[in-house]
Amino acid sequence: MLKIGSHEFLSRMFVGTGKYSSYEVMQEAIDVSGSECITVAVRRERLFDSSGRRLLDFIDVGRYTILPNTAGCFSADEAVRVARLGREILSQMGNSGANWVKLECLGDTKTLLPDPLETVRATEILVKDGFEVLVYTSDDPILAKRLKSCGAAAVMPAGSPIGSGQGVLNANSLRICLEYLKEADPDYPVIVDAGVGTASDVSFAMELGFDGVLLNTAIAAAKDPIKMAEAMKKSCEAGRLAYEAGRIPKKLYATASSPIRDF
């Protein structure tokens, strides 16, 4: 069971709702993924398609917990405003995700990396405002510690740039993030957010010891989003099992799997 703030989930995979070819494909992919929590960018222009259909009409709010997302925000003030808008929308719908937010506060449009100063400021404001903040950040361990100290319910370092599909680029930094964030509280949730390209990326992140993975483009932009959603589900489960089982140490030379002598 994964616990983040006041929310609990059996699935450790969080999926987004953007970039799909249609709402119908999105709906089926989310179903196949097994995810119990889906992210929705709450800026008004992202809630409707070109035909005027509303995204939220294709999401069963009784089945899924919606995680509002401040995607596309480039300042703390903008992110706070969008987070409050998302809370208002979900409160009217009666969804249990009304009290939390996935915080993105970006530095520029080319890298989509977070602005560290604005991200810290937005986290502080939103925590004081009663939000459970799941905060997207770089793989900087010092910044990760700072965000936790600000009261973030979960810290979510990027595996690689958003939508890049490069997977986990800097495993050493992510390991240090995990060490720093969990040293005083082993149950503190740390989630890889961004950069996943395929199922092996999810498995690797989970094998490192992360509590979950948040992804969108890798499923939505795949040639077959439905099959990719299933692959991601299985790799997330396999990676978690492998982490809990404990891998054997890496050695330079061979070790015979069949002993020379009897027991």
N, C-alpha and C positions, 0 to 999 in steps of 0.2 A: 504494500500500500504506500502510495506517495502522498505526503501531506505538505501542502503549501498554504500557509496562513490558515484560514478556516475551511479550506477545500481539501478533499481527499479523492484520489483516483487510483484505479487499478491499472489502467494504461499509463505508460510513461512516455507516450508520444503525443505531442501537441501539433496540430496541423492548421495551416492557414487557409484562407478562402479566396485568395487573389490569383489572377493569371489563368484561370481555367477557360477552356473554349466555350463552356456554357455552364449555367447554374445546375443543369441536370447532371453533367459530368462531375462537377464539384460535389454534388449531393451523394452520388454513388461512391466516389473515391473516399470521401470522409467516412461513409458507412463501412467500407471494406477495411479502412485503416485501423479500425477498432478504437480510435481516439475517443476520449470522453470530453475533451476540452478543445475548442477551436477558436482561433483568433480572428477577429474582425476589425479591420481598419474603420474607424467611426467617422472620419471626415465625410461630410454629406455626399460629396461627388462620388465616393466609392461605394455607396450603399445602393446605387441603382445602375442598371445596364443601359445600353443604347436604346433599348425598347421601352425603358421606363419601368422595367420589372424590379422589384425590391429584393435584394440579397437575403434579407432576414426571412422572407416568405419561403425560402428553400432550406431553412434550418429549423429542425425540431428543437425548440428551446426547452421542451420538457425532457428531452433525452440528453442534450449536450449542455455543458456549462460554457458560456461564451466569455472569452477573454478579450475585452476591448483593447485596441492597439492604437498607439499614437503615431503610426507610420506616416512619414512625410512631414513631420514637424522638425523645425530647425532652431528652435529656441525653447527655453524653459517655459516662458509665458504661453507660447502656442501649444506646447504639449500639455500643460495644465488645463488650458481651456478645452482642448479636445477630450482629455480624460474626463472632465466634468460633464461634457456633452454625452459621452458614452455611458456614464453612470446614470444620467437622466433617461436616456433611451431605454436602457436595460431595466431600470426601476419600473418604468411604465409597462414593460413586457412581463415583469415578474420573474426575470431570470436571476439565478443565484450568483451570477458573475458581476452584479451591479457594484460591488464594493471593491473590485480590484481592477488592475490595469497592467498591460504590458507597455512599459515606457520605452519609447525610442525618441531620442533627441539628437538629431544628426548634425554632422559638421559641414558636409558639402554633398553635392549631388553626384560627384564622380565616384567617390569611394564608398559613400553611405556609411562611413565610420561614425561612431558617436562622438559628439562634442563632450569631452570629459567634464568641463566646468558647468556647462548648461545641464548635463545629465545629473550631476550631483545636486545642483540647485533645484531642479524639477523633482527629484526624489525627496528632498527635504520638505518641499512644499506639499507634495501629494501625501506623504506620510502624516504630516500634521493635519491634513484635510480628511484623514480617516481611510485613505486607500491602502490596500495591500498591493505593494508595488513589485512587479517582476521586471527587473531592469536589464535591458540590452546594453552590453558594454563590450569593449575590446578585450583582448586576452592579457591585459596588464594586471598582474596580481595585486599591485598596490592600490590601483583604482577599484578593483573588486572588493578589497578589504574596506575601503572608504565607503563604498555604496552599502555594504552590509551594516557598517556602523551608523549610517544615516537611517537605518530602519527598514531597508528593502526586505520584502518577504522572501525573495529569491533573486540571486544574481545569475545572469545569463550571458556568459562570454561567447563571443563569436568564434566558430571554428575557422572561418575565413569570410571574406566580404559577402554581404547579402546577395543572394542570387548567383554567386559566381560558380557554384558547383565544384569548388576545389577541395571540399572535404576539410579535414583537420590539418591545418598547415603547421601549427606550432604546438606539438603535443607537450613539450617541456613546459612552456608557459601555462598551458591549461592544467597540467599536473600541479604546478605551484599554486595556481588559483584554487584548485580543490583543497590543497593542503592548508592554505591560509584561511579559507572560508569555513573549513570543517574542523579546525584544530580545537576550538572551544565547544563546538556543537556538531558532532558527527552526523546528525540528522538534518542539518541545515540544507535546504534544497539548492542544488547548483545544476543548471540546465544549459546544454549547448544550443545556441541559437544562431542560425545563419550559416550558409556555405555548403550545406550538405548537397552532394551530387547524386549519390546512389546508395544502395542498401549497405554496402560495406563501410561507408562513412558513418552511418548510424551505429552499426555494430562496434566499430572502433571506439567511438565516443563513449558508448555504454561500457565497454571493456575497461576504459580508463577509470571508471568509477563515477561518472556523471549520473545524476538521478533521472534525467530525461533528456529528450531532444525535441526541439521545436523546428519545424521545417514547412516550407510551402512550395517553392519553385521546383524542387526536385520531383515532386509528384505532379503538380499542375502542368509543368512544361515537358513532362516525359512523353514519349511517343504513344505510350499506353498508360495513362494516369491510373487506371483501375488496377492493372497488374503491379505498377510501381507502388501503389498504396499498400497492396498486400505484401510486397517484398519488404517495405519499410516496417510494417507491423512485425513480421517474423524476425527481421534483423534486430529490431529493438529488444524483442523478447530474448533472442539468442545472446545478444551482447550482455544483457543484464545477468542471465544465467551463467555465462562464462566468467563475469566479474565475481559473482558470488561463489562460484566453484573454485576460483583461484588458479591462474595459469602456472605451468611449470616455469622455472627460471630458464633464461636463455644461456646456452653454453657454447663455447668455441668449438669443442670437439664432440664426437658422437658418444652416446651412452646406449649400450645395448638394451633393447626392450625385452629380450629374453635372457635371463641370467645364465651365466656359464655353469654355476653350481645349482644344485637343487635347494629347496627351502631348508 
